[in-house]
């Protein structure tokens, strides 16, 4: 498959212009917001995302806890193995 180089260049140029326009817009909005307002927007975004994420089920919490316990048990076995062979971490 052969690419149309001119079409590719035009598409790339349009993409760059769009990206540049977005950066200019973000910079303009950033200069209009105080630090307190920006932080308030961040907090609002985090609270919104938390509302979208459902609480894990009891099974999911149990499974995650068990996987953490298995992981640390494996780490302890690895450390015991390394100590028995006199290898430093």
JOTA-V732288 format. One record per residue. RES is the residue in one small letter. OMEGA is omega in whole degrees, 0 to 359 (NA if undefined). Layout:
<<RES & OMEGA> <RES & OMEGA>>
//
This chain:
<<x & 182> <x & 180> <x & 173> <x & 187> <x & 181> <x & 178> <x & 178> <x & 180> <x & 179> <x & 179> <x & 179> <x & 179> <x & 177> <x & 178> <x & 179> <x & 179> <x & 178> <x & 179> <x & 179> <x & 179> <x & 178> <x & 179> <x & 178> <x & 180> <x & 178> <x & 180> <x & 179> <x & 180> <x & 180> <x & 182> <x & 180> <x & 183> <x & 171> <x & 179> <x & 180> <x & 179> <x & 179> <x & 179> <x & 178> <x & 177> <x & 178> <x & 180> <x & 177> <x & 179> <x & 180> <x & 179> <x & 178> <x & 180> <x & 178> <x & 179> <x & 180> <x & 184> <x & 178> <x & 176> <x & 178> <x & 179> <x & 178> <x & 179> <x & 180> <x & 178> <x & 179> <x & 180> <x & 180> <x & 179> <x & 178> <x & 180> <x & 177> <x & 179> <x & 178> <x & 180> <x & 181> <x & 175> <x & 178> <x & 177> <x & 179> <x & 177> <x & 179> <x & 179> <x & 177> <x & 178> <x & 180> <x & 179> <x & 181> <x & 178> <x & 177> <x & 180> <x & 179> <x & 179> <x & NA>>
//
